[in-house]
Amino acid sequence: MNPTFLNTFLMNRIVLILLFVVNLGGTIYGYIWYEPQLRDTPYVYWPFVPDSPTASLFFTIVLGLWIVNKRSPLFETLAFITLIKYGVWAVIMNIMFLGELPVDAPTVTILMAVMLMISHGAMALQALIYAPFMKWTTTSFVCSLIWVIHNDVVDYVLGQWPRYPSLAEHIMWIGYGSFWLTGLCFFMGYAFVLRPSLENKFIRM
């Protein structure tokens, strides 16, 4: 497919509006899904508990800004990093969850896990597809790094990670892997978005 045509299609206003609606719906559903855990969570941790819906919220904001021809390097950075991090994280968690299920597990439970794998995999895919259209700054990169590492600390040091009771015995290794996943996401972000953004800025100067 012609790259120019593909780029034009991806940034077409109608496509962006459709993606905005889909991501907004997924964000709302995600916050509803977290409602039982939030009821038992101190208010101070609320911004950091619903990891996946907050990631899709960041991208929804990015899409909304693009639709009106505006940009935010900070939200573009947060969207890319968190979409990949929590998209991949949720896929792995649900694979592990399926592996812990008994052979007579209800079909609806299995289908729910598969649905979550597909939807969260799509989150990560969105980030990769739209990475070429994003522009970051060093400041947005550093601020996002602080946010995501702090979120990891809240999840795995302060014990506010998303509830998967059947996986609780593996929480130490899940937390360890999550910190490494954070590092990988920022390395990808630097390679795919930040470095090209800085190089283009240098060329324009």
N, C-alpha and C positions, 0 to 999 in steps of 0.2 A: 504494500500500500504506500502511496506517495506520502512522505513525511509531512509535507506542507499541508496536504489535505487532512491528515490525521490531526495535526496541531490545530488547524482551523475548526475541525469537528469538536475536539475536546474543549475548546474555549468558546464554542458557540453558545450564545446566550440561553437558548432553549435547553441545551444539554446541561449547562450550569444550573439552571432553575430546577430541572428534574433531579439532579444530584442533590441540590439544596433541600428539596422536599423529602427525598429518601433519607438523607442524613439527619434531617430534623426529626423525622418520624422515628428513626432508630435511636436517636438521642433521648427522646421522650420515653420510648419503651425501656431503654436502658436504665434511666433514673427510676422508673416504676419498678423494674426488676430489683433494684437495690433498696427499695423502700423498707423492707423488713430489717435489713442490716442497719440502715440509717436510724431507724427507730431506737436501736440499742447503742448508737454511737454518739459520743460527746460532740456537740456542735462544732468545736474547734477542728475536728477531723473531717467534717463533711466535704470540704472541697477536694479531699485527697482519697476518699473511699471509692466513689464510683469511677474507677479508672477508665473503662472503655467508653461510657457515654460522655465523659468529659473530653476524651480524645475526639470523638465524632462531633462534639459541640465546637471544638476548636476549628475543625475542618468546615463545619457549617458556617461559622463566622467568616472564614476565608472565602468560601463560595459566595456568601452574601456580599462581601466587599468586592469581589471580582465582578459580580453581576452589575454593580453600580460603578465599575471602573475605578475602584480604589484598592489599596494594598496595605498590608500590615506585616512587616518582616517578623515581628514577634509571634503573631498568630500562625503565620506560615511555618515558622520553625517548630512551634509547639505542636501544630497539626501533624507535620511529617514525622517527628520523633515519636509522638504518643500513638499515632495510628499504627505505626509499625510495631512499636514495643508491645502495646496491649493487644493488638491484633494477633501477633505471633504468640504472645503469652497465653491468650485465651484458647488458641488452637491447641497448644501443647497441653494445657490444663484439661481440656475436654477429651483429648486422646487418653490422658492418664485416667480421667474419670471413667471413661468407657472401659478401660482395662480393669478397673476396680469393681465394676458392676457384676452381680451374679448372673448366671446363665439364664435365669428366669426373670430378669429385670423387665419392667413394663415397657412396651414398645414406645409409649409416649415419652418416656425418660430418654430412651436412645435417640429418638427423633429430635428431641429438644437439644441434646448434646451435638448432634450432627448439624442442626440449624445454627447453633452458636458457632461451630467451627467454620461453616460457610460464610456467615455474616462477618465474623471477625477476620477471616482470611481476606474478605473483600475490603475491609478497612485498610489492611496493610497494602493490598494491591493498589488502592486508590492513591496512597501516598507515593508509591513508586511511579505510577502513571503521570501524576501531576507534578512530580519533582522538577522537571525541566522548566515549568512555568513559575516556580517559586524563586523569590529573591530574599536572601538572608543578609543580616549584618553580624559583625562580631558581637555586638551587644545583644542581639536577639539570641544568638547561639549560647552565650554565657548565661543569660537569664533563663533560658529553657533548660540548660544543664542543671542549674540550681533547683528549678522547679521539679524536674524528674527525679533527681537524686533525693531531694527532700521527700518526694512521694514514696520512693523506695524505703526510706527510713521510717515513714509513718506506717507503711504496709508491714514491713518485716522486722523492724526494731520495736516499734510501738504496738504491733499486733493488730493492725487494722486491715490486713489483706482481705480481698474478696472471699467470701465464705464458700469453701468446698470441703465440707466435713469429712468426706471419705479420703481426702488427701492431706488432712491435718498432720498425720504422722511424718509426711515428707516435707513439712514446711521449711526446715532448715535448708534443704537442698533446693527447694523452689525459690527461696529468697536469694540463695547464692547464685543460682542461674539467672535470676531476674536482674541482679546487679551487673552481671556480665552482658546480659541482653541490652541494658542501658548503654553500656560502653560501645557495643556493636552498632546500635542505632545512631549514636552520635558520630561514630567513624563513618558510617554510610552517609549521614547528613553532611558531614564535612566534604566527603569526596564528591557527592552528587549535586550538592546545592551551594554550600558556603564557598568552597574554593572557586567554582565558576562565577559566583556572584562577585567575589572580590576581584577576580581577574577581569571581568567585564567592567567593573568600576574603575580599575586601573587603566584599562584601555580608553575609556571615555575621558579620563583626566588627561 
